[in-house]
Amino acid sequence: MSVVHSGAVLKSYAFAAALAAAAVTSAASSSLAADLPARTSTKAPPLVVQAYNWTGLYVGVNAGVGFGRSKTDLNGGIVDPRSRIGGLGGVGGGQIGYNWQYGNLFGLGLGNVVLGLEADIQGAGLNDNRTCTLLCAAGFGVNVNQKLDWFGTARGRVGIATGPVLSYFTGGFAYGNVKSRVSDFTGVINDSFSSTRTGWTIGSGVEAALAGNWTGKIEYLYVDLGTQRGLSSLGTFTFNSQVREHIFRAGLNYRIGGASYAPAPVANWSGWYVGGNGGSGTALNKSSIRSANLGERFNLSPDGYFGGVQAGYNWQAGAIVYGLEADIQGGLLKDNYACGMTCSANAFVSYNQKMQWFGTVRGRVGYSVGSTLFYATGGFAYGGVKTDLNFANVAVASVSRTRTGYAVGGGIESPFDLFGLFGKNWTSKTEYLFIDLGKSTDTVAVGTTFTTRAQEHTLRTGLNYHFNTPVVAKY
């Protein structure tokens, strides 16, 4: 039963009890009335709804995962292989910022607009040390390594606040230290290219109030640090790498000054819901091709956009919410950049990998702070992965599989009432999911095998309609 209707039931019980009490005590009360002092009445204090204000200074910490997706090529005459490099690893650091909240920005009637500035500095362990081209199967390959060990940003933020929940876009200046190295099995080629690079970043996120002066957020950043170029010491090849990083992180902020926030009573999340979602995904899929002597190790990185639907059911015990959710998405995530040995003429082999659909069936467990739900999620995942291999424009091999694996992630869900267009049954969520569909090996030509692993990082926003309205409980 919804807590909205429980007040009416309690009132009917109280009225019946009052009638019974009156019948029992009516005679006694008339005889004792003269002996009792006059009764005084006390009004219940009015319910005060606390408005959340984002204006002010804050500091915080963050942690997450990131990986490079850097288009990289070597050009040494007739040999010019290309791939994407940049390893998957952890990131962590701190941030500081200031927000200004406006009830009617520039008199345009835009309520609850939040503008801000934020700077952060991060340590990173994003390292790719497996990429190898040419004769890697026979131990005569050329290895290409790249590492991002720290980076930082200085960004603007603009968002819309719905009470204690802020949805925002962000962008600005980025910088970081990039180290690249090219070496061969003999040690004759051993060249390093290292520089502190500058560029730009753009992204989005959602931040929600916890209790007191604390807030929590999840955020995605795309970081572009330009192109790192180099010439080998022997003059045998040129190195070019477009340094691009994808960062997914969660953060905790403490507001300095301002009123301490006391969350509203916990919302009711129990019951069925359905909804839709949309977002983007990107990958760094470790892949390789091998024959008797030839062989290369490289990354395939399908990225793009998708959309889909979800349905689920929640159970609730106090502020703890747990449930089940299933979803399915369609889209076009692809990568057709990589090719082997020589790409200027007919490549030894070029690649086109696609992920055209995927779905998950997951458990969720979370904690509701007022009407905002912070949750973790994980479970079964499945999807379709197809790779086309074009051998020197002579033969094409296609490997297509429906693959299974797992998904893990987390998100924030809160009531959605943008400019009063939606009712109390609607919520919005922002969610990160890491999807691993495992590794497969297939024979693509006589004596030649192709191996690839499918891993996708997704960030999506969704709207849910709850059949049992997630209103704030009245206690």
Backbone hydrogen bonds, N-H to C=O, Kabsch-Sander energy under -0.5 kcal/mol:
donor,donor_aa,acceptor,acceptor_aa,energy
5,H,2,S,-1.0
6,S,2,S,-0.7
7,G,3,V,-0.6
8,A,5,H,-0.5
9,V,5,H,-1.5
10,L,6,S,-2.3
11,K,7,G,-2.1
12,S,8,A,-1.8
13,Y,9,V,-2.1
14,A,10,L,-2.5
15,F,11,K,-2.2
16,A,12,S,-2.1
17,A,13,Y,-2.3
18,A,14,A,-2.1
19,L,15,F,-1.9
20,A,16,A,-2.1
21,A,17,A,-2.5
22,A,18,A,-2.1
23,A,19,L,-2.0
24,V,20,A,-1.8
25,T,21,A,-1.9
26,S,22,A,-1.1
29,S,25,T,-2.7
30,S,26,S,-1.2
31,S,27,A,-1.1
32,L,28,A,-1.7
33,A,29,S,-1.2
35,D,32,L,-1.0
36,L,32,L,-0.9
36,L,33,A,-0.7
49,V,47,L,-0.6
50,Q,48,V,-0.7
51,A,49,V,-0.5
56,G,99,N,-2.3
57,L,256,I,-0.6
58,Y,97,G,-2.5
59,V,254,Y,-1.8
60,G,95,Q,-2.3
61,V,252,L,-2.0
62,N,93,G,-2.3
63,A,250,A,-2.3
64,G,91,V,-2.4
65,V,248,F,-2.5
66,G,89,G,-2.5
67,F,246,H,-1.7
68,G,87,G,-0.6
69,R,244,R,-2.9
70,S,85,I,-2.4
71,K,69,R,-0.6
71,K,242,Q,-0.6
72,T,83,S,-3.3
73,D,240,N,-2.3
74,L,81,P,-1.9
75,N,238,T,-1.8
76,G,74,L,-0.5
76,G,79,V,-3.2
78,I,76,G,-0.7
79,V,76,G,-0.6
80,D,78,I,-0.6
80,D,341,M,-1.3
82,R,339,C,-2.0
83,S,72,T,-2.5
84,R,299,N,-0.8
85,I,70,S,-2.0
87,G,146,Q,-0.5
89,G,66,G,-2.4
91,V,64,G,-2.0
92,G,123,G,-1.9
93,G,62,N,-2.1
94,G,121,I,-1.6
95,Q,60,G,-2.0
96,I,119,A,-2.3
97,G,58,Y,-2.4
98,Y,117,L,-2.2
99,N,56,G,-2.2
100,W,115,L,-3.3
102,Y,113,V,-3.0
105,L,110,L,-1.5
107,G,104,N,-1.8
108,L,105,L,-2.2
111,G,109,G,-1.1
113,V,102,Y,-1.8
113,V,110,L,-0.6
114,V,159,G,-2.7
115,L,100,W,-2.8
116,G,157,R,-2.3
117,L,98,Y,-2.1
118,E,155,R,-2.7
119,A,96,I,-2.6
120,D,153,T,-2.3
121,I,94,G,-1.8
122,Q,151,F,-3.2
123,G,92,G,-3.0
124,A,149,D,-2.2
125,G,90,G,-1.9
126,L,148,L,-1.6
127,N,125,G,-0.9
128,D,146,Q,-2.8
129,N,127,N,-0.6
132,C,297,R,-2.2
133,T,142,V,-2.3
135,L,140,F,-0.5
136,C,134,L,-1.2
136,C,295,G,-2.1
138,A,293,N,-1.0
139,G,136,C,-1.3
140,F,135,L,-2.5
142,V,133,T,-2.1
143,N,141,G,-0.5
143,N,183,S,-3.0
144,V,131,T,-2.3
145,N,181,R,-2.8
146,Q,128,D,-1.8
147,K,179,K,-2.5
148,L,126,L,-2.5
149,D,147,K,-0.5
149,D,177,N,-1.1
150,W,177,N,-0.6
151,F,122,Q,-1.8
152,G,175,Y,-2.7
153,T,120,D,-1.6
154,A,173,F,-2.3
155,R,118,E,-3.4
156,G,171,G,-2.7
157,R,116,G,-2.5
158,V,169,F,-2.3
159,G,114,V,-2.5
160,I,167,S,-2.2
161,A,112,N,-2.8
162,T,165,V,-3.2
163,G,161,A,-0.6
165,V,162,T,-1.1
166,L,207,E,-3.5
167,S,160,I,-2.1
168,Y,205,G,-2.4
169,F,158,V,-2.6
170,T,203,G,-2.3
171,G,156,G,-1.7
172,G,201,T,-2.3
173,F,154,A,-2.1
174,A,199,G,-1.7
175,Y,152,G,-2.2
176,G,197,R,-2.2
177,N,150,W,-1.9
178,V,176,G,-0.6
178,V,195,S,-2.7
179,K,147,K,-2.6
180,S,193,F,-2.9
181,R,145,N,-2.3
182,V,191,D,-2.8
183,S,143,N,-2.1
184,D,189,I,-1.8
185,F,141,G,-0.8
187,G,184,D,-0.7
190,N,188,V,-0.7
191,D,182,V,-2.7
193,F,180,S,-3.1
195,S,178,V,-2.1
197,R,176,G,-3.1
197,R,195,S,-0.8
199,G,174,A,-2.7
200,W,224,D,-2.0
201,T,172,G,-2.2
202,I,222,Y,-1.8
203,G,170,T,-2.6
204,S,220,Y,-1.5
205,G,168,Y,-2.1
206,V,218,I,-1.9
207,E,166,L,-2.9
208,A,216,G,-2.9
209,A,164,P,-2.6
210,L,214,W,-2.9
212,G,261,Y,-2.5
214,W,211,A,-1.8
215,T,253,N,-2.3
216,G,208,A,-2.7
217,K,251,G,-2.3
218,I,206,V,-1.9
219,E,249,R,-2.7
220,Y,204,S,-2.6
221,L,247,I,-2.5
222,Y,202,I,-3.0
223,V,221,L,-0.5
223,V,245,E,-2.9
224,D,200,W,-3.0
225,L,223,V,-0.6
225,L,243,V,-2.4
228,Q,241,S,-3.0
229,R,227,T,-0.5
230,G,239,F,-2.2
232,S,237,F,-2.4
235,G,232,S,-1.7
238,T,75,N,-1.5
239,F,230,G,-3.2
240,N,73,D,-1.9
241,S,228,Q,-2.2
242,Q,71,K,-2.8
243,V,226,G,-2.3
243,V,241,S,-1.0
244,R,242,Q,-0.7
245,E,223,V,-2.9
246,H,67,F,-2.4
247,I,221,L,-2.9
248,F,65,V,-3.0
249,R,219,E,-2.6
250,A,63,A,-2.8
251,G,217,K,-2.7
252,L,61,V,-2.7
253,N,215,T,-2.6
254,Y,59,V,-3.4
255,R,213,N,-3.0
256,I,57,L,-2.8
257,G,255,R,-0.7
261,Y,212,G,-2.7
267,A,370,G,-2.4
268,N,471,V,-1.9
269,W,267,A,-0.7
271,G,314,N,-2.3
273,Y,312,G,-2.1
274,V,465,Y,-1.8
275,G,310,Q,-2.4
276,G,463,L,-1.6
277,N,308,G,-2.3
278,G,461,T,-2.1
279,G,306,F,-2.1
280,S,459,L,-2.0
281,G,304,G,-2.2
282,T,457,H,-2.2
284,L,455,Q,-0.6
285,N,300,L,-3.2
286,K,284,L,-0.7
287,S,298,F,-3.0
288,S,451,T,-2.4
289,I,296,E,-2.0
290,R,449,T,-2.3
291,S,294,L,-2.3
295,G,134,L,-1.4
296,E,289,I,-2.1
297,R,132,C,-2.3
298,F,287,S,-2.5
300,L,285,N,-2.4
303,D,334,K,-1.7
304,G,281,G,-1.9
305,Y,332,L,-0.6
306,F,279,G,-2.2
307,G,330,G,-2.4
308,G,277,N,-2.3
309,V,328,I,-1.9
310,Q,275,G,-2.2
311,A,326,A,-2.2
312,G,273,Y,-2.4
313,Y,324,L,-2.1
314,N,271,G,-2.0
315,W,322,Y,-3.5
317,A,320,I,-2.7
320,I,317,A,-1.9
321,V,366,G,-2.4
322,Y,315,W,-2.4
323,G,364,R,-2.5
324,L,313,Y,-2.0
325,E,362,R,-2.7
326,A,311,A,-2.6
327,D,360,T,-2.2
328,I,309,V,-1.9
329,Q,358,F,-3.2
330,G,307,G,-2.6
331,G,356,Q,-2.1
332,L,305,Y,-1.6
333,L,355,M,-1.8
334,K,303,D,-2.0
334,K,332,L,-0.6
335,D,353,Q,-1.9
339,C,82,R,-2.1
340,G,349,V,-2.7
342,T,340,G,-2.6
343,C,80,D,-0.5
347,A,345,A,-0.8
348,F,340,G,-1.5
349,V,340,G,-0.5
350,S,390,N,-1.9
351,Y,338,A,-2.2
352,N,388,D,-1.7
353,Q,335,D,-2.5
354,K,386,K,-3.1
355,M,333,L,-2.8
356,Q,384,G,-1.0
357,W,384,G,-0.7
358,F,329,Q,-1.8
359,G,382,Y,-2.7
360,T,327,D,-1.5
361,V,380,F,-2.4
362,R,325,E,-3.1
363,G,378,G,-2.6
364,R,323,G,-2.6
365,V,376,A,-2.2
366,G,321,V,-3.5
367,Y,374,F,-2.6
368,S,319,A,-2.7
369,V,367,Y,-0.6
369,V,372,T,-3.1
370,G,368,S,-0.8
372,T,369,V,-1.8
373,L,413,E,-3.4
374,F,367,Y,-2.3
374,F,372,T,-0.6
375,Y,411,G,-2.3
376,A,365,V,-2.6
377,T,409,G,-2.3
378,G,363,G,-1.7
379,G,407,A,-2.3
380,F,361,V,-2.0
381,A,405,G,-1.6
382,Y,359,G,-2.3
383,G,403,R,-2.1
384,G,357,W,-1.9
385,V,383,G,-0.5
385,V,401,R,-2.6
386,K,354,K,-2.5
387,T,399,V,-2.8
388,D,352,N,-2.7
389,L,397,A,-3.3
390,N,350,S,-2.5
390,N,388,D,-0.5
391,F,389,L,-0.7
391,F,395,A,-3.5
392,A,347,A,-1.3
392,A,390,N,-1.0
394,V,391,F,-2.9
395,A,391,F,-1.4
397,A,389,L,-2.8
399,V,387,T,-2.9
400,S,398,S,-0.5
401,R,385,V,-2.5
403,R,383,G,-3.0
403,R,401,R,-0.7
405,G,381,A,-2.6
406,Y,436,D,-2.1
407,A,379,G,-2.2
408,V,434,F,-1.9
409,G,377,T,-2.3
410,G,432,Y,-1.6
411,G,375,Y,-2.3
412,I,430,T,-1.9
413,E,373,L,-2.5
414,S,428,S,-2.3
416,F,426,W,-2.1
417,D,415,P,-0.6
420,G,417,D,-1.7
421,L,418,L,-2.2
426,W,423,G,-1.4
427,T,464,N,-2.2
428,S,414,S,-2.8
429,K,462,G,-2.4
430,T,412,I,-2.0
431,E,460,R,-2.7
432,Y,410,G,-2.6
433,L,458,T,-2.2
434,F,408,V,-3.2
435,I,433,L,-0.5
435,I,456,E,-3.2
436,D,406,Y,-2.7
437,L,435,I,-0.5
437,L,454,A,-3.2
440,S,452,T,-2.3
442,D,450,F,-2.6
444,V,442,D,-0.6
444,V,448,T,-1.9
445,A,448,T,-1.3
448,T,445,A,-2.4
449,T,290,R,-2.5
450,F,442,D,-3.1
451,T,288,S,-2.7
452,T,440,S,-2.0
453,R,286,K,-1.3
454,A,438,G,-2.3
455,Q,453,R,-0.7
456,E,435,I,-2.9
457,H,282,T,-3.0
458,T,433,L,-2.8
458,T,456,E,-0.5
459,L,280,S,-2.3
460,R,431,E,-2.5
461,T,278,G,-2.7
462,G,429,K,-2.5
463,L,276,G,-2.2
464,N,427,T,-2.8
465,Y,274,V,-3.5
466,H,425,N,-3.0
466,H,464,N,-0.5
467,F,272,W,-2.1
468,N,272,W,-0.7
469,T,467,F,-0.7
471,V,469,T,-2.1
473,A,266,V,-1.2
475,Y,473,A,-0.7
